[in-house]
């Protein structure tokens, strides 16, 4: 997924002092080999109905048995979200739909496995996590006929049960989100955490991570307004757009004297709007009751602590560490991007090899987008390049050229590349001579520059760079010009 | 007569609708009477002080019945679809839904 980066794209403020209140329900498919309650493969993209068994199909007499790995992954996620892991039970959620052959979904109700966590967003914004519970995914229906491929007006539906019974965790945030930037940051951070702990591949485009968004609006300090739930929000970008659209729609309704009905709405990404899917006036009545075929799940302190000890360093801690090492802001785009690519340990290795970590961060962000966690360029060679630039043996522009060559060749000694390209450092006296020559040739520009016209410096620098065939260091040239002006 | 444990005709109608059951008025009256009788039967529990009793999660004294994450062979698709009322393109063909999406 290419849109996971947390690059800031600021949402505009709401009119007339309105405030939005947003909560997210995110479903993620766990990265297990088999389903939650049966041994059919959990595998995306297979031929329809090839990963099915009696439990998946709800055949009479088939009994569910809980997948230990799904429990472990759910706990890993729960701990990473600062949740309390508690003894839990499973319930039947009863409803009729063709993609649930049992006529119920097994989910967790009043005793979910993970409760009361939180996630931190940039600016020390804390978003509460109400719960992160286990449940089974449904099958997939394709509606045939009718105009839009949606259920209304369709002639019939085709059902594939490969996905039915795939283990899910549903992560329910508290309504702590106040703008679409935070919502996008929340989803991006959740995705980063899922990848870090190995709970899910979190591919929104394949549906292994799916967002439902609850939106209401109010005046600050007032009671929460009536909320609408938006479904079909299938990318981080769409999360932001859907929230901004829906908040404005509700404000328009309220300001024109209307009221908001509690309902489920569908996000149409092509049209950029939401529309009513169904009213919730008939409040959902799923007649939850305890699943009699499953017993208490009580992982116990020993297992939980074992899992906690096995967790990797989480993205937020890695960003903080990288920021400390490089001197960059921990909320800067470069820090986010580099940790997302897993290249922070590489930068630590560059620093270990005597390199300048701050320069390495810039190089890695700019030049290693196509590289993984272990770039082809060795840490020692990148360290050498940062030293050459720091010691003014090459200019910043030359360093960039050398780096591009190193990346293209899958490595290489920067000193050798510099020599091959004739990037020998000009000593300062040579640059000073060029500066003086330029001042003599460009007397007009020099006079203007001396009179305080800063942009006149450009003509002088340009002439000097040309004379040096790009070998002069722009920073050195500028410094000499400034000292000559006095 | 309404007692603390009675089930009204309205409740029966609502539950029947949720369960997609088509009951006649006569059947609804019968169900209301029988369900009320059953609740009445268990009503004695209300007289006990249960404040110190932890609700029972399961009738069986077991916990953590778990399975290793190992793939077993799936059912044969053609055989399964042959048992379905209708199939098309490797999938079950069903009428437009009369139900609800979760």
Interface residues (C-beta under 8 A of the other chain):
Chain A: X32 X33 X34 X39 X40 X41 X47 X48 X49 X50 X51 X52 X53 X54 X57 X65 X66 X67 X68 X69 X70 X71 X87 X89 X93 X94 X95 X96 X97 X98 X100 X105 X111 X138 X141 X142 X143 X151 X154 X155 X156 X157 X158 X159 X160 X161 X278 X284 X285 X287 X290 X292 X294 X295 X296 X297 X298 X299
Chain B: X14 X15 X18 X20 X57 X58 X59 X60 X62 X63 X64 X65 X66 X67 X68 X69 X70 X71 X72 X74 X75 X77 X80 X81 X88 X89 X90 X91 X92 X93 X94 X95 X96 X97 X98 X99 X100 X101 X102
